[in-house]
Amino acid sequence: MARPLRNRASLQIIVGVVVLVVAAAVVLGALQGARSRAGGDGGNGDGGGTAAPTATATPAPADVSRAVASVPASVFDAVGIGTTKLAPAKIDAPALTADGKPQVLYVGGEFCPYCAAQRWPLAVALARFGTFEDLGETTSAPSPEVYPGTATLSFHGTSFTSDYLEFTAKEIYDRDHQPLDTLTDAEQKVLSTYDAPPYTQTSGSIPFIDFGGGRVIAGAQYDPAVLTGSSHAQIAAALSRPSSPIAQAVIGSANVLTAAICEQTKGQPATVCRSKGVTTAAAAMGTK
């Protein structure tokens, strides 16, 4: 939408206390990250004077970035909505803009398996409107998270250039559940207001995406299990094979996200917004 030691001597007592303190800190950090919430500590990623956050993603290889940005139009049209299960919900909100253009706001976490699944279609959809630079790649957190180690992209540190919209991405936790990007007060207000019922199923869930103040979505649009066992390169290659389960999930979801973005760009670029795959998705989610 939706983780001691006994002793007999003084030295052993000291060691035992230190171990307990360290273990408690690790468990607390894991629980804070695993709750998949964007409120609270997630909105204050600077840690109140702690060491600067460190990204756990690496630059995406050129072939992966290229595959994300160059899915053939025929593939989008052939897939339609594919196996996507979730569409952005309409909201009654002030327009969300930046530099005079509609703004798409994404909030997620690198550890999160549902964010891992959702980044693929979001990146594919946005690439139809502009150009990414410094796109990252990572994997979701290992066990005991569900869908451990899911191959994915990362938006931390990336830049996006478009004539049609602005894209703002915040990965508020890294793969190790440590605070990463910091939300502005305005972004936190959007999150607190619209990442909650009746707009989303639960409050504070990530991934969360706001499409210009017109629609929001929280959670993954398809089952992350579709990506299980596939590498970044294998997922990227499957995007252009319309009959593959990965393309059915990712490209189908991307068409739906594209339709939501086209509402904000007033149907531009027309070659994208009037394409068969996007109009099919728009009809399915009730935009037309």
C-alpha positions as CSV (number, residue, x, y, z in Angstrom):
1,M,0.0,0.0,0.0
2,A,2.3,-1.9,3.7
3,R,11.3,-6.2,12.5
4,P,23.2,-11.7,27.1
5,L,25.5,-13.0,28.6
6,R,25.8,-14.3,32.2
7,N,29.1,-13.7,34.0
8,R,31.1,-14.7,37.0
9,A,33.7,-12.0,37.3
10,S,33.9,-8.2,37.0
11,L,35.5,-8.2,33.6
12,Q,32.8,-10.5,32.3
13,I,30.1,-8.2,33.7
14,I,31.6,-5.2,31.8
15,V,31.8,-7.2,28.6
16,G,28.2,-8.4,29.0
17,V,26.9,-4.9,29.6
18,V,28.7,-3.6,26.4
19,V,27.3,-6.5,24.3
20,L,23.8,-5.8,25.6
21,V,24.0,-2.1,24.8
22,V,25.2,-2.8,21.3
23,A,22.6,-5.5,20.6
24,A,19.8,-3.2,21.8
25,A,21.0,-0.4,19.5
26,V,21.0,-2.8,16.5
27,V,17.6,-4.2,17.3
28,L,16.1,-0.7,17.7
29,G,17.6,0.4,14.4
30,A,16.2,-2.6,12.6
31,L,12.7,-2.1,14.1
32,Q,12.6,1.5,13.1
33,G,13.5,0.7,9.6
34,A,11.4,-2.4,9.2
35,R,8.2,-0.7,10.1
36,S,8.2,0.8,6.5
37,R,7.0,4.1,7.8
38,A,8.0,7.5,6.4
39,G,7.0,9.6,9.5
40,G,8.9,10.1,12.7
41,D,12.6,9.5,12.4
42,G,12.3,9.1,8.6
43,G,11.6,12.8,8.3
44,N,14.7,13.7,10.1
45,G,17.4,11.9,8.3
46,D,20.3,14.0,9.6
47,G,20.1,12.0,12.9
48,G,20.4,15.1,15.1
49,G,24.1,15.6,14.8
50,T,25.2,12.0,14.1
51,A,27.6,11.0,11.3
52,A,26.5,11.8,7.8
53,P,24.4,9.1,6.2
54,T,26.1,6.8,3.7
55,A,24.4,5.4,0.6
56,T,24.4,1.7,0.1
57,A,23.6,1.9,-3.6
58,T,26.2,1.9,-6.4
59,P,25.9,3.5,-9.9
60,A,23.6,1.5,-12.2
61,P,25.5,-0.1,-15.1
62,A,25.0,1.6,-18.5
63,D,23.2,-1.3,-19.9
64,V,20.7,-1.3,-17.1
65,S,20.1,2.4,-17.3
66,R,19.7,2.2,-21.1
67,A,17.2,-0.7,-20.9
68,V,15.1,1.3,-18.4
69,A,15.1,4.4,-20.7
70,S,14.6,2.6,-24.0
71,V,11.7,0.2,-23.7
72,P,10.1,0.1,-27.3
73,A,6.8,1.8,-27.7
74,S,5.5,-1.5,-29.2
75,V,6.2,-3.2,-25.9
76,F,4.2,-0.7,-23.9
77,D,1.3,-1.1,-26.3
78,A,1.5,-4.9,-26.3
79,V,1.5,-5.1,-22.5
80,G,-1.3,-2.6,-21.7
81,I,-2.0,-2.9,-18.0
82,G,-0.4,-6.3,-17.8
83,T,-0.6,-7.8,-14.3
84,T,-0.6,-4.6,-12.4
85,K,-3.0,-4.6,-9.4
86,L,-2.9,-1.1,-8.0
87,A,-3.6,2.4,-9.5
88,P,-3.0,5.8,-8.1
89,A,-6.0,7.2,-6.2
90,K,-7.5,10.6,-6.9
91,I,-7.1,13.2,-4.2
92,D,-8.5,16.7,-3.5
93,A,-5.3,18.6,-2.9
94,P,-3.5,21.8,-3.9
95,A,-1.4,21.4,-7.0
96,L,2.1,20.1,-6.3
97,T,4.6,22.0,-8.5
98,A,8.2,22.9,-8.7
99,D,9.8,25.4,-11.1
100,G,6.4,26.0,-12.7
101,K,5.9,22.4,-13.6
102,P,3.9,19.5,-12.1
103,Q,6.0,17.7,-9.5
104,V,6.1,14.0,-8.9
105,L,7.2,13.3,-5.3
106,Y,8.6,9.8,-4.4
107,V,9.4,8.7,-0.8
108,G,10.9,5.3,-0.2
109,G,13.7,3.4,1.4
110,E,16.5,1.3,-0.1
111,F,15.8,-1.5,2.4
112,C,12.2,-1.9,1.5
113,P,11.2,-4.8,-0.8
114,Y,8.0,-3.1,-2.0
115,C,10.0,0.0,-2.8
116,A,12.4,-2.2,-4.7
117,A,9.5,-3.5,-6.9
118,Q,8.0,-0.1,-7.4
119,R,11.1,1.7,-8.5
120,W,11.3,-0.2,-11.7
121,P,8.0,0.9,-13.2
122,L,8.4,4.4,-11.8
123,A,11.8,4.8,-13.5
124,V,10.5,3.3,-16.7
125,A,7.4,5.7,-16.7
126,L,9.5,8.8,-15.9
127,A,12.0,8.0,-18.6
128,R,9.2,8.6,-21.1
129,F,9.1,12.2,-20.0
130,G,12.8,13.0,-19.4
131,T,16.3,11.8,-18.7
132,F,17.9,10.3,-15.6
133,E,21.5,10.8,-14.6
134,D,23.3,8.9,-11.8
135,L,20.6,6.3,-11.4
136,G,21.7,3.9,-8.7
137,E,21.2,0.2,-8.2
138,T,21.0,-1.8,-4.9
139,T,19.1,-4.7,-3.4
140,S,16.5,-4.7,-0.7
141,A,17.5,-5.8,2.8
142,P,18.4,-9.4,3.5
143,S,16.4,-11.8,5.7
144,P,14.4,-11.5,7.9
145,E,12.8,-9.0,5.5
146,V,10.3,-10.5,3.1
147,Y,11.5,-10.8,-0.5
148,P,15.1,-10.4,0.7
149,G,17.8,-9.1,-1.6
150,T,15.4,-8.0,-4.4
151,A,17.4,-6.4,-7.2
152,T,16.3,-2.8,-7.7
153,L,17.3,0.8,-8.6
154,S,17.9,3.6,-6.2
155,F,16.9,7.3,-6.6
156,H,19.3,8.5,-3.9
157,G,21.6,11.1,-5.5
158,T,20.0,10.9,-9.0
159,S,18.9,13.8,-11.1
160,F,16.1,14.0,-13.6
161,T,15.7,16.5,-16.4
162,S,12.4,17.0,-18.2
163,D,10.5,19.7,-20.1
164,Y,7.2,18.4,-18.7
165,L,7.6,17.8,-15.0
166,E,9.9,17.9,-11.9
167,F,10.8,14.7,-10.1
168,T,11.8,14.7,-6.4
169,A,12.9,11.5,-4.8
170,K,13.8,10.8,-1.2
171,E,15.2,7.5,0.0
172,I,14.7,8.1,3.7
173,Y,16.5,4.9,4.8
174,D,19.4,3.0,3.2
175,R,19.6,-0.7,2.7
176,D,20.9,-1.1,6.3
177,H,17.9,0.7,7.8
178,Q,19.9,3.8,8.5
179,P,18.5,7.3,7.8
180,L,19.5,8.6,4.4
181,D,17.6,11.5,2.7
182,T,15.8,14.1,4.7
183,L,12.3,15.4,3.9
184,T,11.6,19.1,3.8
185,D,8.8,20.4,6.0
186,A,6.7,20.8,2.9
187,E,7.4,17.2,1.8
188,Q,6.6,15.9,5.3
189,K,3.3,17.8,5.3
190,V,2.3,16.1,2.0
191,L,3.3,12.7,3.4
192,S,1.5,13.2,6.7
193,T,-1.6,14.4,5.0
194,Y,-2.0,12.1,1.9
195,D,-0.1,9.0,2.9
196,A,-3.0,8.1,5.1
197,P,-6.6,6.8,4.9
198,P,-8.8,7.5,3.0
199,Y,-6.1,8.1,0.3
200,T,-4.0,5.1,1.2
201,Q,-4.8,1.9,3.1
202,T,-2.4,2.6,6.0
203,S,-0.7,5.7,7.4
204,G,2.9,6.3,6.6
205,S,3.5,3.5,4.2
206,I,6.3,3.5,1.7
207,P,6.8,3.6,-1.2
208,F,4.6,6.7,-1.5
209,I,4.2,8.7,-4.7
210,D,2.3,12.0,-5.2
211,F,1.5,12.9,-8.8
212,G,1.3,16.7,-8.8
213,G,-1.3,16.7,-6.1
214,G,-3.8,15.0,-8.3
215,R,-3.2,11.3,-7.4
216,V,-1.2,9.3,-4.9
217,I,-0.2,5.7,-4.5
218,A,1.4,3.8,-1.6
219,G,2.8,0.3,-1.9
220,A,3.9,-1.8,-4.9
221,Q,1.6,-2.3,-7.9
222,Y,2.6,-5.9,-8.3
223,D,3.9,-8.8,-6.2
224,P,7.7,-8.4,-5.6
225,A,8.0,-12.2,-5.9
226,V,8.0,-11.6,-9.7
227,L,11.6,-10.3,-9.4
228,T,12.8,-13.0,-7.0
229,G,16.0,-14.7,-8.2
230,S,16.6,-12.2,-11.1
231,S,19.6,-10.0,-11.3
232,H,19.5,-6.3,-12.3
233,A,20.7,-7.2,-15.8
234,Q,18.1,-10.0,-16.1
235,I,15.2,-7.7,-15.0
236,A,16.4,-4.9,-17.4
237,A,16.6,-7.3,-20.3
238,A,13.1,-8.7,-19.6
239,L,11.5,-5.3,-19.8
240,S,11.6,-5.5,-23.6
241,R,10.0,-8.9,-23.8
242,P,6.3,-8.2,-23.5
243,S,5.3,-11.8,-22.7
244,S,7.7,-12.2,-19.8
245,P,6.2,-12.1,-16.3
246,I,8.6,-9.2,-15.4
247,A,7.4,-7.1,-18.4
248,Q,3.8,-7.9,-17.6
249,A,4.2,-6.6,-14.1
250,V,6.7,-3.7,-14.6
251,I,5.6,-2.4,-18.0
252,G,1.9,-2.8,-17.1
253,S,2.5,-0.8,-13.9
254,A,4.6,1.8,-15.9
255,N,1.7,2.4,-18.3
256,V,-0.6,3.1,-15.3
257,L,1.9,5.5,-13.8
258,T,2.4,7.2,-17.2
259,A,-1.4,7.8,-17.4
260,A,-1.3,9.4,-14.0
261,I,1.6,11.7,-15.1
262,C,-0.1,12.5,-18.4
263,E,-3.0,14.0,-16.3
264,Q,-0.6,16.5,-14.8
265,T,1.3,17.3,-18.1
266,K,-2.0,17.9,-19.9
267,G,-1.4,15.1,-22.3
268,Q,2.1,15.9,-23.2
269,P,4.2,14.6,-24.9
270,A,1.3,13.5,-27.1
271,T,3.3,10.6,-28.6
272,V,3.4,9.1,-25.1
273,C,0.1,10.1,-23.7
274,R,-1.9,9.1,-26.7
275,S,-0.2,5.8,-27.2
276,K,-2.3,2.6,-27.0
277,G,-0.7,1.3,-23.8
278,V,-1.3,4.5,-22.0
279,T,-4.9,5.1,-23.2
280,T,-5.6,1.5,-22.2
281,A,-4.2,2.2,-18.7
282,A,-6.1,5.5,-18.4
283,A,-9.4,3.8,-19.3
284,A,-8.7,1.0,-16.8
285,M,-8.1,3.5,-13.9
286,G,-10.9,5.7,-14.8
287,T,-9.2,8.8,-16.1
288,K,-11.2,8.8,-19.3
